[in-house]
Amino acid sequence: MWTFGWRALYRQVVRSSFATVPFYRERWALVGRTDPVVVDGRTGEHGGAVPAADVAGRLPDLVPLAGGDATVDPLRGLEIVLHQCARVTPETVILGAVPPHHPRGFALESTPDELRGHVLAVGTPEELAGVAAEIPRVPLVAPSERGEEGLLVDDLLGVLGGVRDCGNWHLDWPRVYARETPLGLAFTLLLQRSPRLVDIVPAGGAEGRIERCPRHRTPVIAA
């Protein structure tokens, strides 16, 4: 059931982007994609996928004609995905990347001398290297560096998903759509109106297949 609604929302975003976003209107016209329907033979170059490098410097062209924001949030979705993939309560002390509405967060470089209660460190593997070994951690990893734990994050697309208790890489599927293309996995932000990010392949690529988690019955990225 989730596949029907998920794909329908994606197609709606594609149609809207084709009609109202300068970047996609131009790109799809140049590669012969004159109808925003993803079917064999009418998907455009690379199966419709857009390398992240092609978007660099063109964020204003990703704003719909009716207007909108041209800035990106590299940690978009952090709050929702972190709560799905780690134990986080209002009393949890978070070190590093802090969800915007969490009341107890500290930058890694300003960690209090004494920490009490449940503590969680969130950051890139390099940022977490200096954190005490006894503190639980959630690494932020790029799609091209996906391992066995952490949250999947891209500077352009934000937080795309993370490893849940089942051990699978779960997509933030109500807000992120992913599909397999000749360039690797391409991601679409389903609820972000501007800048519009459709079928973007992250820098460094993203390998894998989209499958359904046998426990949670929602989309996951499989090796």
Residue frames as qw, qx, qy, qz and C-alpha x, y, z in Angstrom:
[[0.000, 0.885, 0.466, 0.000, 0.00, 0.00, 0.00],
 [0.317, -0.768, 0.081, 0.551, 2.82, 2.38, 0.86],
 [0.440, -0.068, 0.555, 0.703, 4.30, 2.01, -2.63],
 [0.198, 0.673, 0.612, 0.365, 1.14, 3.32, -4.29],
 [0.166, -0.955, -0.231, 0.087, 0.85, 6.49, -2.20],
 [0.515, -0.583, 0.276, 0.565, 4.61, 7.05, -2.13],
 [0.423, 0.110, 0.595, 0.675, 4.94, 6.83, -5.90],
 [0.109, 0.796, 0.542, 0.247, 1.80, 8.90, -6.45],
 [0.268, -0.912, -0.062, 0.303, 3.23, 11.74, -4.35],
 [0.493, -0.345, 0.455, 0.656, 6.51, 11.52, -6.25],
 [0.337, 0.422, 0.637, 0.550, 4.71, 11.76, -9.58],
 [0.054, -0.924, -0.379, -0.003, 2.80, 14.77, -8.29],
 [0.384, -0.755, 0.177, 0.501, 6.08, 16.49, -7.37],
 [0.469, -0.033, 0.597, 0.650, 7.52, 15.65, -10.81],
 [0.217, 0.689, 0.593, 0.356, 4.48, 17.10, -12.59],
 [0.187, -0.949, -0.192, 0.167, 4.57, 20.26, -10.50],
 [0.469, -0.569, 0.338, 0.585, 8.31, 20.70, -11.04],
 [0.437, 0.247, 0.636, 0.586, 7.94, 20.19, -14.79],
 [0.092, 0.809, 0.511, 0.276, 5.26, 22.88, -14.86],
 [0.222, -0.962, -0.130, -0.091, 6.72, 25.49, -12.52],
 [0.603, -0.661, 0.258, 0.364, 10.49, 25.11, -11.86],
 [0.396, 0.830, -0.299, -0.255, 12.87, 26.68, -14.43],
 [0.194, -0.541, 0.809, 0.122, 15.72, 24.19, -13.92],
 [0.523, 0.097, 0.846, -0.033, 13.61, 21.12, -14.66],
 [0.585, 0.717, 0.253, -0.283, 11.68, 22.69, -17.51],
 [0.261, 0.811, -0.468, -0.235, 14.97, 23.54, -19.21],
 [0.257, -0.421, 0.868, 0.055, 16.75, 20.27, -18.43],
 [0.591, 0.231, 0.762, -0.129, 13.93, 17.96, -19.44],
 [0.572, 0.764, 0.082, -0.288, 13.29, 19.90, -22.66],
 [0.139, 0.755, -0.601, -0.222, 16.96, 19.65, -23.63],
 [0.200, -0.258, 0.944, 0.043, 17.06, 15.87, -23.18],
 [0.368, -0.053, -0.714, -0.593, 13.76, 15.30, -24.94],
 [0.138, -0.359, -0.869, 0.312, 11.64, 14.68, -21.90],
 [0.164, -0.240, -0.211, -0.933, 8.50, 16.62, -22.78],
 [0.691, -0.455, -0.303, -0.473, 6.13, 14.83, -20.45],
 [0.147, -0.545, 0.675, -0.476, 6.88, 14.35, -16.74],
 [0.936, -0.128, 0.081, -0.318, 5.85, 10.70, -16.75],
 [0.184, -0.584, 0.789, 0.052, 8.54, 8.21, -15.75],
 [0.920, 0.198, 0.290, -0.176, 8.11, 5.35, -18.21],
 [0.681, -0.140, 0.527, 0.489, 10.53, 3.37, -20.36],
 [0.466, 0.416, 0.483, 0.614, 11.72, 5.43, -23.30],
 [0.008, -0.820, -0.234, -0.522, 10.54, 8.76, -21.93],
 [0.660, -0.657, -0.228, 0.284, 12.72, 9.29, -18.90],
 [0.105, 0.969, -0.213, 0.069, 15.33, 11.61, -20.35],
 [0.477, 0.570, -0.598, 0.299, 19.08, 11.41, -19.85],
 [0.120, 0.260, -0.822, 0.493, 20.30, 9.02, -17.10],
 [0.305, -0.431, -0.849, -0.014, 16.75, 7.81, -16.55],
 [0.242, -0.841, -0.288, -0.388, 15.82, 11.28, -15.36],
 [0.692, -0.531, -0.214, 0.439, 18.49, 11.39, -12.65],
 [0.173, 0.928, -0.086, 0.318, 20.23, 14.71, -11.92],
 [0.711, 0.000, -0.380, 0.592, 23.83, 14.59, -10.60],
 [0.361, -0.808, -0.293, 0.362, 24.23, 16.93, -7.64],
 [0.430, -0.277, 0.238, 0.826, 27.06, 18.70, -9.49],
 [0.150, 0.444, 0.579, 0.667, 24.58, 19.83, -12.15],
 [0.270, -0.842, -0.458, -0.094, 22.64, 21.73, -9.51],
 [0.550, -0.429, -0.127, 0.705, 25.68, 23.51, -8.05],
 [0.157, -0.202, 0.149, 0.955, 25.39, 27.24, -8.55],
 [0.221, -0.241, -0.585, -0.742, 21.83, 26.96, -9.85],
 [0.076, -0.351, -0.816, 0.453, 19.76, 26.97, -6.67],
 [0.270, 0.361, 0.144, -0.881, 17.78, 30.07, -7.75],
 [0.448, 0.166, -0.601, -0.641, 16.63, 28.09, -10.80],
 [0.281, -0.170, -0.942, 0.073, 15.19, 25.45, -8.45],
 [0.166, 0.289, 0.492, -0.804, 12.72, 27.96, -7.03],
 [0.288, 0.568, 0.760, 0.133, 9.18, 27.60, -8.44],
 [0.180, 0.456, 0.313, 0.814, 7.94, 30.49, -10.56],
 [0.387, -0.794, -0.367, -0.290, 5.59, 31.55, -7.77],
 [0.032, -0.765, 0.415, -0.491, 8.64, 32.18, -5.56],
 [0.912, -0.383, -0.150, 0.002, 10.28, 30.56, -2.57],
 [0.494, -0.762, 0.388, 0.158, 13.53, 29.96, -0.72],
 [0.723, 0.599, -0.342, 0.038, 16.78, 29.28, -2.60],
 [0.075, -0.621, 0.720, -0.301, 18.79, 28.00, 0.38],
 [0.794, -0.059, -0.595, -0.107, 19.28, 24.41, 1.51],
 [0.574, -0.634, 0.385, -0.347, 19.45, 22.93, 5.00],
 [0.434, 0.415, -0.799, 0.002, 22.21, 20.27, 5.17],
 [0.008, -0.016, 0.910, -0.414, 20.51, 18.79, 8.27],
 [0.598, -0.048, -0.143, -0.787, 16.93, 18.95, 7.01],
 [0.847, -0.104, -0.421, -0.306, 14.98, 16.11, 8.59],
 [0.300, 0.343, -0.767, 0.452, 17.44, 15.48, 11.43],
 [0.411, -0.225, 0.511, -0.720, 14.89, 15.75, 14.22],
 [0.866, 0.071, -0.004, -0.495, 12.45, 13.24, 12.75],
 [0.811, 0.311, -0.495, 0.018, 15.00, 10.66, 11.60],
 [0.159, 0.415, -0.725, 0.526, 17.09, 10.81, 14.77],
 [0.572, -0.182, 0.461, -0.654, 14.02, 10.05, 16.88],
 [0.914, 0.181, -0.141, -0.334, 13.28, 7.05, 14.64],
 [0.794, 0.367, -0.447, 0.189, 16.78, 5.64, 14.83],
 [0.377, 0.206, -0.629, 0.648, 17.97, 6.40, 18.36],
 [0.398, -0.658, -0.612, 0.184, 16.56, 6.77, 21.85],
 [0.174, 0.253, -0.068, 0.949, 15.97, 10.49, 22.28],
 [0.266, -0.726, -0.626, 0.105, 13.85, 12.11, 25.01],
 [0.007, -0.934, -0.052, -0.354, 13.47, 15.73, 26.16],
 [0.612, -0.755, 0.229, 0.065, 15.98, 14.84, 28.92],
 [0.881, 0.137, 0.163, 0.422, 18.61, 13.47, 26.51],
 [0.167, -0.823, 0.260, 0.477, 21.76, 15.56, 26.27],
 [0.811, 0.499, 0.227, 0.206, 22.83, 15.72, 22.62],
 [0.371, -0.647, 0.337, 0.575, 26.38, 16.60, 21.66],
 [0.315, -0.051, 0.670, 0.670, 27.12, 17.79, 18.12],
 [0.197, -0.210, -0.537, -0.793, 24.37, 18.06, 15.53],
 [0.130, 0.248, 0.716, -0.639, 21.29, 19.06, 17.54],
 [0.069, 0.585, 0.743, 0.319, 17.67, 18.82, 16.33],
 [0.049, 0.452, 0.068, 0.888, 16.20, 22.34, 16.12],
 [0.549, -0.581, -0.136, -0.585, 13.57, 21.81, 18.81],
 [0.797, -0.234, -0.494, 0.257, 15.63, 19.78, 21.25],
 [0.298, -0.930, -0.007, -0.217, 16.14, 21.68, 24.52],
 [0.637, -0.668, 0.357, 0.142, 19.40, 20.09, 25.68],
 [0.853, 0.420, 0.082, 0.299, 22.08, 20.27, 23.05],
 [0.349, -0.815, 0.280, 0.369, 25.70, 21.30, 23.01],
 [0.598, 0.710, -0.370, -0.031, 28.30, 21.75, 20.31],
 [0.934, -0.040, -0.244, 0.257, 31.06, 19.17, 20.59],
 [0.481, 0.388, -0.295, 0.729, 33.63, 21.87, 21.26],
 [0.234, -0.464, 0.282, -0.806, 31.57, 23.27, 24.17],
 [0.708, -0.274, -0.644, -0.097, 30.73, 20.02, 25.94],
 [0.498, -0.757, 0.180, -0.383, 30.10, 20.55, 29.69],
 [0.078, 0.525, -0.809, 0.252, 32.72, 19.10, 32.02],
 [0.244, 0.017, 0.907, -0.343, 30.14, 16.92, 33.75],
 [0.496, -0.026, -0.506, -0.705, 27.35, 15.18, 31.86],
 [0.340, 0.001, 0.815, -0.469, 24.45, 13.48, 33.61],
 [0.696, 0.378, 0.369, -0.487, 21.66, 11.25, 32.39],
 [0.782, 0.340, 0.481, 0.203, 21.28, 9.94, 28.86],
 [0.035, -0.738, 0.335, 0.585, 23.91, 11.41, 26.52],
 [0.776, 0.412, 0.443, 0.177, 24.08, 10.96, 22.75],
 [0.192, -0.577, 0.365, 0.705, 26.75, 12.27, 20.37],
 [0.654, 0.615, 0.440, 0.019, 25.71, 13.05, 16.78],
 [0.060, 0.845, -0.321, -0.423, 28.16, 14.07, 14.06],
 [0.723, 0.550, -0.407, -0.092, 30.40, 12.96, 11.23],
 [0.938, -0.145, -0.200, 0.243, 32.85, 10.14, 12.01],
 [0.492, 0.390, -0.246, 0.739, 35.64, 12.74, 12.10],
 [0.279, -0.612, 0.128, -0.729, 33.72, 14.90, 14.58],
 [0.854, -0.434, -0.044, -0.283, 32.95, 11.92, 16.80],
 [0.763, 0.284, -0.474, 0.334, 36.56, 10.69, 16.90],
 [0.190, 0.375, -0.525, 0.740, 37.30, 12.71, 20.02],
 [0.653, -0.439, -0.012, -0.617, 34.16, 11.77, 21.95],
 [0.346, -0.396, 0.789, -0.319, 34.62, 9.57, 25.01],
 [0.255, 0.085, -0.920, -0.286, 34.18, 5.88, 24.16],
 [0.037, 0.286, 0.884, -0.369, 31.42, 5.34, 26.73],
 [0.346, 0.442, 0.182, -0.807, 29.10, 7.90, 25.10],
 [0.587, 0.419, 0.685, 0.100, 26.65, 6.40, 22.57],
 [0.015, -0.480, 0.314, 0.819, 27.02, 7.95, 19.15],
 [0.643, 0.588, 0.485, -0.074, 25.11, 8.32, 15.90],
 [0.366, -0.283, 0.432, 0.774, 27.43, 8.98, 12.94],
 [0.503, 0.731, 0.131, -0.443, 26.28, 11.15, 10.05],
 [0.513, -0.188, 0.687, 0.479, 27.44, 9.43, 6.87],
 [0.350, 0.449, -0.352, -0.743, 27.23, 10.28, 3.19],
 [0.896, 0.235, 0.114, -0.358, 25.28, 7.93, 0.90],
 [0.686, 0.549, -0.477, 0.038, 28.54, 6.83, -0.72],
 [0.147, 0.440, -0.766, 0.445, 29.95, 5.86, 2.71],
 [0.779, -0.315, -0.009, -0.543, 26.98, 3.88, 4.00],
 [0.177, 0.317, -0.905, 0.223, 28.04, 1.22, 6.49],
 [0.415, -0.311, -0.855, -0.007, 26.07, -0.49, 9.24],
 [0.279, -0.648, -0.554, 0.443, 25.03, 2.39, 11.49],
 [0.186, -0.266, 0.005, 0.946, 24.14, 6.05, 11.58],
 [0.393, 0.740, 0.371, -0.401, 22.07, 8.53, 9.63],
 [0.572, 0.309, 0.481, 0.588, 22.32, 9.10, 5.89],
 [0.015, -0.869, -0.174, 0.463, 23.02, 12.77, 5.16],
 [0.565, 0.375, 0.342, 0.651, 23.85, 14.85, 2.10],
 [0.212, -0.296, -0.127, 0.923, 24.79, 18.54, 2.10],
 [0.202, -0.068, -0.412, -0.886, 22.18, 19.32, -0.56],
 [0.530, -0.316, -0.652, -0.440, 19.34, 16.97, 0.38],
 [0.486, -0.530, 0.350, -0.600, 19.70, 16.84, 4.15],
 [0.329, -0.218, 0.886, -0.241, 19.05, 13.73, 6.27],
 [0.540, 0.145, -0.578, -0.595, 17.59, 11.01, 4.05],
 [0.889, -0.236, -0.303, -0.248, 17.17, 8.14, 6.51],
 [0.138, -0.628, 0.692, -0.329, 19.00, 5.98, 9.00],
 [0.443, 0.051, -0.894, 0.037, 19.54, 2.55, 10.51],
 [0.648, -0.446, 0.046, -0.616, 16.65, 1.43, 12.73],
 [0.571, -0.430, 0.640, -0.281, 16.51, -1.34, 15.31],
 [0.936, 0.243, 0.223, -0.120, 16.03, -3.92, 12.55],
 [0.602, -0.358, 0.478, 0.530, 19.50, -3.13, 11.17],
 [0.503, 0.523, 0.529, 0.440, 18.18, -1.83, 7.83],
 [0.166, -0.142, 0.077, 0.973, 18.78, 1.58, 6.26],
 [0.165, 0.692, 0.693, -0.113, 15.30, 3.10, 6.41],
 [0.167, 0.380, 0.270, 0.869, 14.37, 6.02, 4.20],
 [0.128, 0.330, 0.437, -0.827, 12.50, 8.94, 5.73],
 [0.199, 0.257, 0.822, 0.468, 9.85, 7.76, 3.32],
 [0.128, 0.804, 0.561, -0.150, 6.94, 10.15, 3.96],
 [0.012, -0.918, 0.063, 0.391, 9.31, 13.01, 3.09],
 [0.051, -0.609, 0.670, 0.421, 11.94, 11.38, 0.83],
 [0.909, 0.340, 0.154, -0.188, 11.45, 9.32, -2.32],
 [0.216, -0.584, 0.704, 0.342, 14.26, 7.24, -3.82],
 [0.894, 0.380, 0.150, -0.185, 14.47, 5.27, -7.05],
 [0.691, -0.243, 0.510, 0.451, 17.10, 3.29, -8.90],
 [0.484, 0.843, -0.061, -0.225, 18.65, 4.94, -11.97],
 [0.851, 0.397, -0.139, 0.315, 21.66, 4.29, -14.23],
 [0.220, 0.677, -0.383, 0.589, 23.65, 6.73, -12.05],
 [0.242, -0.026, -0.791, 0.561, 22.64, 5.11, -8.78],
 [0.129, -0.656, -0.712, 0.213, 19.90, 6.01, -6.34],
 [0.058, 0.368, 0.145, 0.917, 18.21, 9.34, -7.02],
 [0.176, -0.446, -0.704, 0.524, 16.35, 11.15, -4.24],
 [0.093, -0.555, -0.355, -0.746, 13.38, 13.53, -4.27],
 [0.010, -0.131, -0.594, 0.794, 12.24, 15.71, -1.36],
 [0.044, -0.495, -0.817, -0.291, 8.49, 15.18, -1.42],
 [0.212, -0.820, -0.510, 0.147, 7.34, 17.96, 0.91],
 [0.339, -0.498, 0.052, 0.797, 9.90, 20.72, 0.30],
 [0.440, 0.817, 0.359, -0.103, 8.36, 23.36, -1.92],
 [0.440, 0.843, -0.143, 0.274, 11.55, 25.35, -2.54],
 [0.303, 0.509, -0.603, -0.534, 14.23, 24.87, -3.63],
 [0.928, 0.123, 0.081, -0.343, 12.75, 21.89, -5.45],
 [0.105, -0.530, 0.834, 0.108, 15.04, 18.85, -5.37],
 [0.886, 0.228, 0.159, -0.372, 13.87, 16.09, -7.72],
 [0.957, 0.263, 0.006, 0.122, 15.74, 12.92, -8.73],
 [0.052, 0.882, -0.448, 0.134, 19.05, 14.17, -7.31],
 [0.921, 0.016, -0.287, 0.261, 22.00, 11.75, -7.19],
 [0.472, -0.863, 0.092, 0.155, 24.18, 12.84, -4.23],
 [0.254, 0.806, -0.532, 0.048, 27.79, 13.85, -4.69],
 [0.189, -0.431, 0.873, -0.127, 29.86, 10.67, -4.61],
 [0.518, -0.007, -0.742, -0.426, 26.89, 8.59, -5.74],
 [0.572, -0.196, 0.548, -0.577, 24.53, 6.30, -3.86],
 [0.374, 0.146, -0.870, -0.287, 24.54, 2.61, -4.65],
 [0.258, 0.060, 0.837, -0.479, 21.88, 0.13, -3.60],
 [0.221, -0.328, -0.777, -0.489, 18.37, -1.13, -4.25],
 [0.423, -0.208, 0.244, -0.848, 15.04, 0.03, -2.86],
 [0.415, -0.168, -0.891, -0.081, 13.31, -2.80, -1.02],
 [0.564, -0.595, -0.125, -0.558, 10.73, -3.21, 1.73],
 [0.075, -0.410, 0.771, -0.482, 11.74, -3.86, 5.32],
 [0.494, -0.199, -0.827, -0.177, 10.27, -7.23, 6.38],
 [0.274, -0.356, -0.700, 0.556, 9.66, -5.93, 9.92],
 [0.048, 0.459, 0.256, -0.850, 8.49, -2.34, 9.40],
 [0.459, 0.564, 0.671, 0.145, 7.03, -2.81, 5.88],
 [0.156, 0.951, 0.032, -0.265, 8.47, 0.51, 4.68],
 [0.712, 0.660, -0.163, 0.179, 11.19, 1.40, 2.11],
 [0.627, -0.650, 0.312, 0.294, 14.81, 0.62, 2.87],
 [0.426, 0.756, -0.477, -0.136, 18.09, 0.85, 0.98],
 [0.942, -0.184, 0.272, 0.066, 19.59, -2.60, 0.50],
 [0.327, -0.579, 0.581, 0.469, 23.13, -3.38, -0.62]]
